[in-house]
Amino acid sequence: MLLEPRSPASVFLHAQPWFATLSAQEKNELLDAMVLRKAAKGEVLLAEGDPIDGWYGVLSGMAKLQTKSSDGRLSAFLGVPAGEWFGEGSVLKGGFWRYDVIALRDTTLIGMPLAHFQHLYRHSLPFAHFLIEHLNMRLGQAMSAIESGRLRSPDERVAQYLSHFFWSGLRKITLSQEDLGHLAGLSRQTINRVLKQFEAQGWVSLEFGRVDILNQAALEQLANPARIKASSADAQ
């Protein structure tokens, strides 16, 4: 793992909807302050118990957030693709990370130091709105995960976790079946069976360590049937 001064931060930050609303001085100061954390596949990017020193996004690669029980069992609860921020709730609360952030493949995180995050949160309305929207999205994912674990079939759970990547525009998801199993709370054997079923239906295409989405609508219908029905009723 390597911590270094910002490099491609400008491209990443200019893609953020709130960045254009900052003054020239604020933009320059933020660009100069950004840092990168790099890790190879399987390495820890941020460790549970480390002090929270900033807000992080995935610049390249993919990361997962996971916890470990006292008996050593792992539970991954969120996969974060490139272009997406994570951990804003923890950063707002402060203290220490309550989970590990692991590189699912060679991954680079981009970090906004805590002081800059707090300044923008207090003084930039567009930034605060972005945080609220992001937190609302995460809350929806968390509620879906709770419902999924209690009420959903394995097929629905896999479709649901695949659909988490849609909003960021991903259609080619580099994710092992083992990691998808950790996220969905299912065995690798069950994940393999479900994905093979999806492939036979023409919904996905499978390659080693990758799932290509071919029919997003079908997966969303399976993952969120109630929402799809409600949208159809509203349209009528």
SELUMSE-716463 format. One record per residue (C-alpha): residue number from 0; residue in one letter; y, z, x. Coordinates in Angstrom, 1 decimal. Each point is the difference from the previous one (the first is absolute). Layout:
# residues N
<fikol><seq>NUM</seq><type>A</type><north>Y</north><up>Z</up><east>X</east></fikol>
...
This chain:
# residues 236
<fikol><seq>0</seq><type>M</type><north>0.0</north><up>0.0</up><east>0.0</east></fikol>
<fikol><seq>1</seq><type>L</type><north>3.5</north><up>-0.9</up><east>1.3</east></fikol>
<fikol><seq>2</seq><type>L</type><north>3.4</north><up>1.2</up><east>-1.1</east></fikol>
<fikol><seq>3</seq><type>E</type><north>2.8</north><up>-2.4</up><east>1.0</east></fikol>
<fikol><seq>4</seq><type>P</type><north>3.5</north><up>-1.0</up><east>-0.9</east></fikol>
<fikol><seq>5</seq><type>R</type><north>0.4</north><up>-2.4</up><east>-2.9</east></fikol>
<fikol><seq>6</seq><type>S</type><north>-0.7</north><up>-3.7</up><east>0.6</east></fikol>
<fikol><seq>7</seq><type>P</type><north>-0.6</north><up>-2.1</up><east>-3.2</east></fikol>
<fikol><seq>8</seq><type>A</type><north>1.7</north><up>2.6</up><east>-2.1</east></fikol>
<fikol><seq>9</seq><type>S</type><north>2.8</north><up>-2.3</up><east>-1.0</east></fikol>
<fikol><seq>10</seq><type>V</type><north>-2.3</north><up>-2.4</up><east>-1.8</east></fikol>
<fikol><seq>11</seq><type>F</type><north>-1.7</north><up>2.9</up><east>-1.9</east></fikol>
<fikol><seq>12</seq><type>L</type><north>3.2</north><up>1.7</up><east>-0.9</east></fikol>
<fikol><seq>13</seq><type>H</type><north>1.8</north><up>-3.1</up><east>-1.2</east></fikol>
<fikol><seq>14</seq><type>A</type><north>-2.8</north><up>-0.5</up><east>-2.5</east></fikol>
<fikol><seq>15</seq><type>Q</type><north>0.8</north><up>3.4</up><east>-1.6</east></fikol>
<fikol><seq>16</seq><type>P</type><north>2.1</north><up>-0.3</up><east>-3.2</east></fikol>
<fikol><seq>17</seq><type>W</type><north>2.2</north><up>2.9</up><east>1.0</east></fikol>
<fikol><seq>18</seq><type>F</type><north>0.8</north><up>-1.1</up><east>3.5</east></fikol>
<fikol><seq>19</seq><type>A</type><north>2.6</north><up>-2.6</up><east>-0.9</east></fikol>
<fikol><seq>20</seq><type>T</type><north>2.1</north><up>2.7</up><east>-1.8</east></fikol>
<fikol><seq>21</seq><type>L</type><north>0.5</north><up>2.0</up><east>3.3</east></fikol>
<fikol><seq>22</seq><type>S</type><north>3.1</north><up>-0.4</up><east>2.1</east></fikol>
<fikol><seq>23</seq><type>A</type><north>-0.2</north><up>-1.9</up><east>3.3</east></fikol>
<fikol><seq>24</seq><type>Q</type><north>0.2</north><up>3.3</up><east>1.9</east></fikol>
<fikol><seq>25</seq><type>E</type><north>-2.8</north><up>1.5</up><east>-2.1</east></fikol>
<fikol><seq>26</seq><type>K</type><north>-2.2</north><up>-3.1</up><east>0.5</east></fikol>
<fikol><seq>27</seq><type>N</type><north>0.5</north><up>0.1</up><east>3.8</east></fikol>
<fikol><seq>28</seq><type>E</type><north>-0.7</north><up>3.7</up><east>0.3</east></fikol>
<fikol><seq>29</seq><type>L</type><north>-3.1</north><up>-0.3</up><east>-2.1</east></fikol>
<fikol><seq>30</seq><type>L</type><north>-1.3</north><up>-3.0</up><east>2.0</east></fikol>
<fikol><seq>31</seq><type>D</type><north>0.5</north><up>1.9</up><east>3.3</east></fikol>
<fikol><seq>32</seq><type>A</type><north>-1.8</north><up>3.1</up><east>-1.3</east></fikol>
<fikol><seq>33</seq><type>M</type><north>-3.2</north><up>-1.6</up><east>-1.4</east></fikol>
<fikol><seq>34</seq><type>V</type><north>-3.2</north><up>0.6</up><east>1.9</east></fikol>
<fikol><seq>35</seq><type>L</type><north>-3.4</north><up>-1.6</up><east>0.1</east></fikol>
<fikol><seq>36</seq><type>R</type><north>-3.4</north><up>1.7</up><east>0.1</east></fikol>
<fikol><seq>37</seq><type>K</type><north>-3.0</north><up>-2.1</up><east>1.0</east></fikol>
<fikol><seq>38</seq><type>A</type><north>-3.7</north><up>0.7</up><east>-0.2</east></fikol>
<fikol><seq>39</seq><type>A</type><north>-3.2</north><up>-1.9</up><east>0.3</east></fikol>
<fikol><seq>40</seq><type>K</type><north>-2.5</north><up>-0.2</up><east>-2.8</east></fikol>
<fikol><seq>41</seq><type>G</type><north>-1.4</north><up>3.4</up><east>-0.9</east></fikol>
<fikol><seq>42</seq><type>E</type><north>2.7</north><up>2.0</up><east>1.9</east></fikol>
<fikol><seq>43</seq><type>V</type><north>2.3</north><up>2.6</up><east>-1.4</east></fikol>
<fikol><seq>44</seq><type>L</type><north>3.6</north><up>-1.1</up><east>-0.6</east></fikol>
<fikol><seq>45</seq><type>L</type><north>1.2</north><up>3.3</up><east>-1.5</east></fikol>
<fikol><seq>46</seq><type>A</type><north>-2.1</north><up>3.1</up><east>0.0</east></fikol>
<fikol><seq>47</seq><type>E</type><north>-0.4</north><up>2.7</up><east>-2.6</east></fikol>
<fikol><seq>48</seq><type>G</type><north>2.0</north><up>3.1</up><east>1.1</east></fikol>
<fikol><seq>49</seq><type>D</type><north>2.6</north><up>-2.0</up><east>2.1</east></fikol>
<fikol><seq>50</seq><type>P</type><north>3.6</north><up>0.7</up><east>-0.9</east></fikol>
<fikol><seq>51</seq><type>I</type><north>1.5</north><up>-2.6</up><east>-2.3</east></fikol>
<fikol><seq>52</seq><type>D</type><north>2.6</north><up>-1.8</up><east>2.2</east></fikol>
<fikol><seq>53</seq><type>G</type><north>0.8</north><up>-3.0</up><east>-2.2</east></fikol>
<fikol><seq>54</seq><type>W</type><north>-0.9</north><up>-2.5</up><east>-2.7</east></fikol>
<fikol><seq>55</seq><type>Y</type><north>-2.5</north><up>-2.6</up><east>1.0</east></fikol>
<fikol><seq>56</seq><type>G</type><north>-1.0</north><up>-3.5</up><east>-1.2</east></fikol>
<fikol><seq>57</seq><type>V</type><north>-2.7</north><up>-2.4</up><east>1.2</east></fikol>
<fikol><seq>58</seq><type>L</type><north>1.6</north><up>-2.7</up><east>2.1</east></fikol>
<fikol><seq>59</seq><type>S</type><north>-3.3</north><up>-1.8</up><east>0.7</east></fikol>
<fikol><seq>60</seq><type>G</type><north>-3.7</north><up>0.6</up><east>-0.7</east></fikol>
<fikol><seq>61</seq><type>M</type><north>-1.1</north><up>2.6</up><east>-2.6</east></fikol>
<fikol><seq>62</seq><type>A</type><north>-0.3</north><up>3.8</up><east>-0.1</east></fikol>
<fikol><seq>63</seq><type>K</type><north>-1.9</north><up>2.5</up><east>-2.2</east></fikol>
<fikol><seq>64</seq><type>L</type><north>1.0</north><up>3.5</up><east>-0.9</east></fikol>
<fikol><seq>65</seq><type>Q</type><north>-2.9</north><up>2.4</up><east>0.1</east></fikol>
<fikol><seq>66</seq><type>T</type><north>-0.9</north><up>3.7</up><east>0.0</east></fikol>
<fikol><seq>67</seq><type>K</type><north>-3.1</north><up>1.8</up><east>1.3</east></fikol>
<fikol><seq>68</seq><type>S</type><north>-1.8</north><up>2.9</up><east>-1.7</east></fikol>
<fikol><seq>69</seq><type>S</type><north>-1.1</north><up>3.1</up><east>1.7</east></fikol>
<fikol><seq>70</seq><type>D</type><north>-3.5</north><up>-1.4</up><east>0.3</east></fikol>
<fikol><seq>71</seq><type>G</type><north>1.2</north><up>-3.2</up><east>1.6</east></fikol>
<fikol><seq>72</seq><type>R</type><north>-0.1</north><up>-2.4</up><east>-3.0</east></fikol>
<fikol><seq>73</seq><type>L</type><north>2.8</north><up>-2.6</up><east>-0.1</east></fikol>
<fikol><seq>74</seq><type>S</type><north>2.0</north><up>-1.0</up><east>-3.0</east></fikol>
<fikol><seq>75</seq><type>A</type><north>2.3</north><up>-3.0</up><east>0.3</east></fikol>
<fikol><seq>76</seq><type>F</type><north>2.5</north><up>-0.2</up><east>-2.9</east></fikol>
<fikol><seq>77</seq><type>L</type><north>2.4</north><up>-2.8</up><east>0.8</east></fikol>
<fikol><seq>78</seq><type>G</type><north>-0.1</north><up>-3.3</up><east>1.9</east></fikol>
<fikol><seq>79</seq><type>V</type><north>3.4</north><up>-1.2</up><east>1.2</east></fikol>
<fikol><seq>80</seq><type>P</type><north>0.4</north><up>-3.7</up><east>0.9</east></fikol>
<fikol><seq>81</seq><type>A</type><north>2.7</north><up>-1.5</up><east>2.2</east></fikol>
<fikol><seq>82</seq><type>G</type><north>3.5</north><up>0.1</up><east>-1.4</east></fikol>
<fikol><seq>83</seq><type>E</type><north>-0.5</north><up>3.2</up><east>-2.0</east></fikol>
<fikol><seq>84</seq><type>W</type><north>1.5</north><up>3.5</up><east>0.6</east></fikol>
<fikol><seq>85</seq><type>F</type><north>-2.0</north><up>3.2</up><east>-0.7</east></fikol>
<fikol><seq>86</seq><type>G</type><north>0.4</north><up>3.7</up><east>0.1</east></fikol>
<fikol><seq>87</seq><type>E</type><north>3.4</north><up>0.3</up><east>-1.6</east></fikol>
<fikol><seq>88</seq><type>G</type><north>-1.0</north><up>3.0</up><east>-2.0</east></fikol>
<fikol><seq>89</seq><type>S</type><north>-1.1</north><up>1.8</up><east>3.1</east></fikol>
<fikol><seq>90</seq><type>V</type><north>3.1</north><up>-1.0</up><east>1.8</east></fikol>
<fikol><seq>91</seq><type>L</type><north>2.3</north><up>1.3</up><east>-2.8</east></fikol>
<fikol><seq>92</seq><type>K</type><north>-1.9</north><up>3.3</up><east>0.0</east></fikol>
<fikol><seq>93</seq><type>G</type><north>-0.1</north><up>0.3</up><east>3.8</east></fikol>
<fikol><seq>94</seq><type>G</type><north>-2.3</north><up>2.1</up><east>2.1</east></fikol>
<fikol><seq>95</seq><type>F</type><north>-3.3</north><up>-1.4</up><east>1.3</east></fikol>
<fikol><seq>96</seq><type>W</type><north>-2.2</north><up>-3.0</up><east>-0.9</east></fikol>
<fikol><seq>97</seq><type>R</type><north>-2.8</north><up>1.1</up><east>-2.3</east></fikol>
<fikol><seq>98</seq><type>Y</type><north>-2.2</north><up>-3.0</up><east>0.8</east></fikol>
<fikol><seq>99</seq><type>D</type><north>-0.9</north><up>-2.3</up><east>2.8</east></fikol>
<fikol><seq>100</seq><type>V</type><north>1.3</north><up>-3.6</up><east>0.2</east></fikol>
<fikol><seq>101</seq><type>I</type><north>-2.7</north><up>-2.2</up><east>1.5</east></fikol>
<fikol><seq>102</seq><type>A</type><north>0.2</north><up>-3.6</up><east>1.2</east></fikol>
<fikol><seq>103</seq><type>L</type><north>-2.4</north><up>-2.2</up><east>-2.0</east></fikol>
<fikol><seq>104</seq><type>R</type><north>0.5</north><up>-2.7</up><east>2.6</east></fikol>
<fikol><seq>105</seq><type>D</type><north>2.5</north><up>-0.3</up><east>2.9</east></fikol>
<fikol><seq>106</seq><type>T</type><north>3.1</north><up>1.3</up><east>-1.7</east></fikol>
<fikol><seq>107</seq><type>T</type><north>3.7</north><up>0.6</up><east>0.7</east></fikol>
<fikol><seq>108</seq><type>L</type><north>2.0</north><up>2.5</up><east>-2.0</east></fikol>
<fikol><seq>109</seq><type>I</type><north>3.8</north><up>-0.2</up><east>-0.2</east></fikol>
<fikol><seq>110</seq><type>G</type><north>1.7</north><up>3.4</up><east>-0.3</east></fikol>
<fikol><seq>111</seq><type>M</type><north>3.5</north><up>1.1</up><east>-1.3</east></fikol>
<fikol><seq>112</seq><type>P</type><north>0.9</north><up>3.3</up><east>1.7</east></fikol>
<fikol><seq>113</seq><type>L</type><north>0.4</north><up>2.9</up><east>-2.4</east></fikol>
<fikol><seq>114</seq><type>A</type><north>3.7</north><up>0.4</up><east>0.5</east></fikol>
<fikol><seq>115</seq><type>H</type><north>0.7</north><up>-3.6</up><east>-1.0</east></fikol>
<fikol><seq>116</seq><type>F</type><north>-2.4</north><up>0.3</up><east>-3.0</east></fikol>
<fikol><seq>117</seq><type>Q</type><north>1.8</north><up>3.1</up><east>-1.2</east></fikol>
<fikol><seq>118</seq><type>H</type><north>3.5</north><up>-1.6</up><east>0.5</east></fikol>
<fikol><seq>119</seq><type>L</type><north>-1.0</north><up>-3.1</up><east>-2.1</east></fikol>
<fikol><seq>120</seq><type>Y</type><north>-1.6</north><up>2.2</up><east>-2.7</east></fikol>
<fikol><seq>121</seq><type>R</type><north>3.1</north><up>2.0</up><east>-0.4</east></fikol>
<fikol><seq>122</seq><type>H</type><north>2.6</north><up>-2.8</up><east>0.3</east></fikol>
<fikol><seq>123</seq><type>S</type><north>-1.5</north><up>-3.3</up><east>-1.0</east></fikol>
<fikol><seq>124</seq><type>L</type><north>-0.6</north><up>-0.5</up><east>-3.7</east></fikol>
<fikol><seq>125</seq><type>P</type><north>-2.0</north><up>-3.2</up><east>0.5</east></fikol>
<fikol><seq>126</seq><type>F</type><north>-2.2</north><up>1.8</up><east>2.5</east></fikol>
<fikol><seq>127</seq><type>A</type><north>-0.6</north><up>2.9</up><east>-2.4</east></fikol>
<fikol><seq>128</seq><type>H</type><north>-0.8</north><up>-2.5</up><east>-2.8</east></fikol>
<fikol><seq>129</seq><type>F</type><north>-2.6</north><up>-1.7</up><east>2.3</east></fikol>
<fikol><seq>130</seq><type>L</type><north>-1.6</north><up>3.4</up><east>0.8</east></fikol>
<fikol><seq>131</seq><type>I</type><north>-0.2</north><up>0.9</up><east>-3.7</east></fikol>
<fikol><seq>132</seq><type>E</type><north>-1.7</north><up>-3.4</up><east>-0.8</east></fikol>
<fikol><seq>133</seq><type>H</type><north>-2.4</north><up>0.5</up><east>2.9</east></fikol>
<fikol><seq>134</seq><type>L</type><north>-0.8</north><up>3.5</up><east>-1.1</east></fikol>
<fikol><seq>135</seq><type>N</type><north>-0.6</north><up>-1.1</up><east>-3.6</east></fikol>
<fikol><seq>136</seq><type>M</type><north>-2.4</north><up>-2.7</up><east>1.3</east></fikol>
<fikol><seq>137</seq><type>R</type><north>-1.9</north><up>2.5</up><east>2.0</east></fikol>
<fikol><seq>138</seq><type>L</type><north>-0.2</north><up>2.4</up><east>-3.0</east></fikol>
<fikol><seq>139</seq><type>G</type><north>-1.4</north><up>-2.8</up><east>-2.1</east></fikol>
<fikol><seq>140</seq><type>Q</type><north>-2.6</north><up>-0.7</up><east>2.7</east></fikol>
<fikol><seq>141</seq><type>A</type><north>-0.9</north><up>3.7</up><east>0.2</east></fikol>
<fikol><seq>142</seq><type>M</type><north>-0.4</north><up>0.3</up><east>-3.7</east></fikol>
<fikol><seq>143</seq><type>S</type><north>-2.2</north><up>-3.1</up><east>-0.1</east></fikol>
<fikol><seq>144</seq><type>A</type><north>-2.1</north><up>1.4</up><east>2.8</east></fikol>
<fikol><seq>145</seq><type>I</type><north>-0.5</north><up>3.3</up><east>-1.9</east></fikol>
<fikol><seq>146</seq><type>E</type><north>-0.9</north><up>-1.9</up><east>-3.1</east></fikol>
<fikol><seq>147</seq><type>S</type><north>-2.3</north><up>-2.3</up><east>1.9</east></fikol>
<fikol><seq>148</seq><type>G</type><north>-1.9</north><up>2.8</up><east>1.6</east></fikol>
<fikol><seq>149</seq><type>R</type><north>-0.7</north><up>1.6</up><east>-3.3</east></fikol>
<fikol><seq>150</seq><type>L</type><north>-0.4</north><up>-2.8</up><east>-2.5</east></fikol>
<fikol><seq>151</seq><type>R</type><north>-0.4</north><up>-3.4</up><east>1.6</east></fikol>
<fikol><seq>152</seq><type>S</type><north>-3.1</north><up>-1.9</up><east>1.0</east></fikol>
<fikol><seq>153</seq><type>P</type><north>-0.6</north><up>-1.1</up><east>3.6</east></fikol>
<fikol><seq>154</seq><type>D</type><north>1.1</north><up>-3.6</up><east>-0.9</east></fikol>
<fikol><seq>155</seq><type>E</type><north>3.3</north><up>1.3</up><east>-1.5</east></fikol>
<fikol><seq>156</seq><type>R</type><north>0.6</north><up>2.3</up><east>3.0</east></fikol>
<fikol><seq>157</seq><type>V</type><north>-0.4</north><up>-2.8</up><east>2.5</east></fikol>
<fikol><seq>158</seq><type>A</type><north>2.2</north><up>-2.4</up><east>-2.0</east></fikol>
<fikol><seq>159</seq><type>Q</type><north>2.6</north><up>2.7</up><east>-0.2</east></fikol>
<fikol><seq>160</seq><type>Y</type><north>0.2</north><up>0.7</up><east>3.7</east></fikol>
<fikol><seq>161</seq><type>L</type><north>0.1</north><up>-3.7</up><east>0.8</east></fikol>
<fikol><seq>162</seq><type>S</type><north>2.9</north><up>-0.4</up><east>-2.5</east></fikol>
<fikol><seq>163</seq><type>H</type><north>2.0</north><up>2.6</up><east>2.0</east></fikol>
<fikol><seq>164</seq><type>F</type><north>0.6</north><up>-2.7</up><east>2.5</east></fikol>
<fikol><seq>165</seq><type>F</type><north>1.3</north><up>-2.6</up><east>-2.5</east></fikol>
<fikol><seq>166</seq><type>W</type><north>3.5</north><up>1.3</up><east>-0.3</east></fikol>
<fikol><seq>167</seq><type>S</type><north>0.7</north><up>-0.7</up><east>3.7</east></fikol>
<fikol><seq>168</seq><type>G</type><north>-1.2</north><up>-3.5</up><east>-0.4</east></fikol>
<fikol><seq>169</seq><type>L</type><north>-3.3</north><up>0.3</up><east>1.9</east></fikol>
<fikol><seq>170</seq><type>R</type><north>-2.8</north><up>-2.4</up><east>-1.0</east></fikol>
<fikol><seq>171</seq><type>K</type><north>-2.0</north><up>0.3</up><east>3.2</east></fikol>
<fikol><seq>172</seq><type>I</type><north>-0.9</north><up>3.6</up><east>0.6</east></fikol>
<fikol><seq>173</seq><type>T</type><north>-1.4</north><up>1.0</up><east>3.3</east></fikol>
<fikol><seq>174</seq><type>L</type><north>-2.0</north><up>3.1</up><east>-0.9</east></fikol>
<fikol><seq>175</seq><type>S</type><north>-3.6</north><up>1.0</up><east>0.8</east></fikol>
<fikol><seq>176</seq><type>Q</type><north>-2.3</north><up>0.9</up><east>-2.9</east></fikol>
<fikol><seq>177</seq><type>E</type><north>-0.4</north><up>3.4</up><east>1.6</east></fikol>
<fikol><seq>178</seq><type>D</type><north>3.8</north><up>0.6</up><east>-0.2</east></fikol>
<fikol><seq>179</seq><type>L</type><north>0.2</north><up>-1.4</up><east>-3.5</east></fikol>
<fikol><seq>180</seq><type>G</type><north>-2.7</north><up>2.5</up><east>-0.9</east></fikol>
<fikol><seq>181</seq><type>H</type><north>2.0</north><up>2.9</up><east>1.4</east></fikol>
<fikol><seq>182</seq><type>L</type><north>3.0</north><up>-1.1</up><east>-2.0</east></fikol>
<fikol><seq>183</seq><type>A</type><north>-2.0</north><up>-0.5</up><east>-3.3</east></fikol>
<fikol><seq>184</seq><type>G</type><north>-2.2</north><up>3.0</up><east>0.6</east></fikol>
<fikol><seq>185</seq><type>L</type><north>-3.2</north><up>-2.1</up><east>-0.1</east></fikol>
<fikol><seq>186</seq><type>S</type><north>-2.8</north><up>-0.7</up><east>2.4</east></fikol>
<fikol><seq>187</seq><type>R</type><north>0.0</north><up>-3.1</up><east>2.2</east></fikol>
<fikol><seq>188</seq><type>Q</type><north>-3.1</north><up>-1.2</up><east>-1.9</east></fikol>
<fikol><seq>189</seq><type>T</type><north>1.8</north><up>0.2</up><east>-3.3</east></fikol>
<fikol><seq>190</seq><type>I</type><north>3.0</north><up>-1.7</up><east>1.4</east></fikol>
<fikol><seq>191</seq><type>N</type><north>-2.2</north><up>-2.8</up><east>1.3</east></fikol>
<fikol><seq>192</seq><type>R</type><north>-1.7</north><up>-0.4</up><east>-3.4</east></fikol>
<fikol><seq>193</seq><type>V</type><north>3.3</north><up>-0.2</up><east>-1.9</east></fikol>
<fikol><seq>194</seq><type>L</type><north>1.6</north><up>-2.4</up><east>2.5</east></fikol>
<fikol><seq>195</seq><type>K</type><north>-3.0</north><up>-2.3</up><east>-0.2</east></fikol>
<fikol><seq>196</seq><type>Q</type><north>0.3</north><up>0.1</up><east>-3.8</east></fikol>
<fikol><seq>197</seq><type>F</type><north>3.7</north><up>-0.9</up><east>0.2</east></fikol>
<fikol><seq>198</seq><type>E</type><north>-0.8</north><up>-2.8</up><east>2.4</east></fikol>
<fikol><seq>199</seq><type>A</type><north>-2.6</north><up>-1.4</up><east>-2.3</east></fikol>
<fikol><seq>200</seq><type>Q</type><north>2.6</north><up>0.0</up><east>-2.8</east></fikol>
<fikol><seq>201</seq><type>G</type><north>2.4</north><up>-1.9</up><east>2.1</east></fikol>
<fikol><seq>202</seq><type>W</type><north>2.5</north><up>2.9</up><east>0.2</east></fikol>
<fikol><seq>203</seq><type>V</type><north>-0.1</north><up>0.5</up><east>3.8</east></fikol>
<fikol><seq>204</seq><type>S</type><north>-1.3</north><up>-1.7</up><east>3.1</east></fikol>
<fikol><seq>205</seq><type>L</type><north>-1.6</north><up>2.2</up><east>2.6</east></fikol>
<fikol><seq>206</seq><type>E</type><north>0.1</north><up>-0.3</up><east>3.8</east></fikol>
<fikol><seq>207</seq><type>F</type><north>-0.9</north><up>2.5</up><east>2.6</east></fikol>
<fikol><seq>208</seq><type>G</type><north>2.5</north><up>2.9</up><east>-0.3</east></fikol>
<fikol><seq>209</seq><type>R</type><north>2.2</north><up>-2.0</up><east>-2.5</east></fikol>
<fikol><seq>210</seq><type>V</type><north>0.3</north><up>-0.5</up><east>-3.7</east></fikol>
<fikol><seq>211</seq><type>D</type><north>2.0</north><up>-3.0</up><east>-1.2</east></fikol>
<fikol><seq>212</seq><type>I</type><north>1.3</north><up>0.3</up><east>-3.6</east></fikol>
<fikol><seq>213</seq><type>L</type><north>-0.7</north><up>-3.2</up><east>-2.1</east></fikol>
<fikol><seq>214</seq><type>N</type><north>0.6</north><up>1.3</up><east>-3.5</east></fikol>
<fikol><seq>215</seq><type>Q</type><north>2.6</north><up>2.7</up><east>-0.1</east></fikol>
<fikol><seq>216</seq><type>A</type><north>0.3</north><up>0.0</up><east>-3.8</east></fikol>
<fikol><seq>217</seq><type>A</type><north>-3.7</north><up>0.7</up><east>-0.5</east></fikol>
<fikol><seq>218</seq><type>L</type><north>0.1</north><up>3.0</up><east>2.5</east></fikol>
<fikol><seq>219</seq><type>E</type><north>3.2</north><up>1.4</up><east>-1.7</east></fikol>
<fikol><seq>220</seq><type>Q</type><north>-1.6</north><up>-0.4</up><east>-3.4</east></fikol>
<fikol><seq>221</seq><type>L</type><north>-3.0</north><up>2.0</up><east>1.2</east></fikol>
<fikol><seq>222</seq><type>A</type><north>2.1</north><up>2.6</up><east>1.8</east></fikol>
<fikol><seq>223</seq><type>N</type><north>2.6</north><up>0.5</up><east>-2.8</east></fikol>
<fikol><seq>224</seq><type>P</type><north>-1.4</north><up>-1.2</up><east>-3.3</east></fikol>
<fikol><seq>225</seq><type>A</type><north>2.3</north><up>2.3</up><east>-2.1</east></fikol>
<fikol><seq>226</seq><type>R</type><north>3.1</north><up>-1.2</up><east>1.7</east></fikol>
<fikol><seq>227</seq><type>I</type><north>-1.0</north><up>-3.7</up><east>-0.3</east></fikol>
<fikol><seq>228</seq><type>K</type><north>-0.6</north><up>0.5</up><east>-3.7</east></fikol>
<fikol><seq>229</seq><type>A</type><north>3.3</north><up>1.7</up><east>-0.5</east></fikol>
<fikol><seq>230</seq><type>S</type><north>1.8</north><up>-2.8</up><east>1.8</east></fikol>
<fikol><seq>231</seq><type>S</type><north>-1.7</north><up>-2.6</up><east>-2.2</east></fikol>
<fikol><seq>232</seq><type>A</type><north>0.9</north><up>2.0</up><east>-3.1</east></fikol>
<fikol><seq>233</seq><type>D</type><north>3.7</north><up>0.2</up><east>1.0</east></fikol>
<fikol><seq>234</seq><type>A</type><north>0.0</north><up>-3.8</up><east>0.7</east></fikol>
<fikol><seq>235</seq><type>Q</type><north>-1.2</north><up>-0.6</up><east>-3.6</east></fikol>
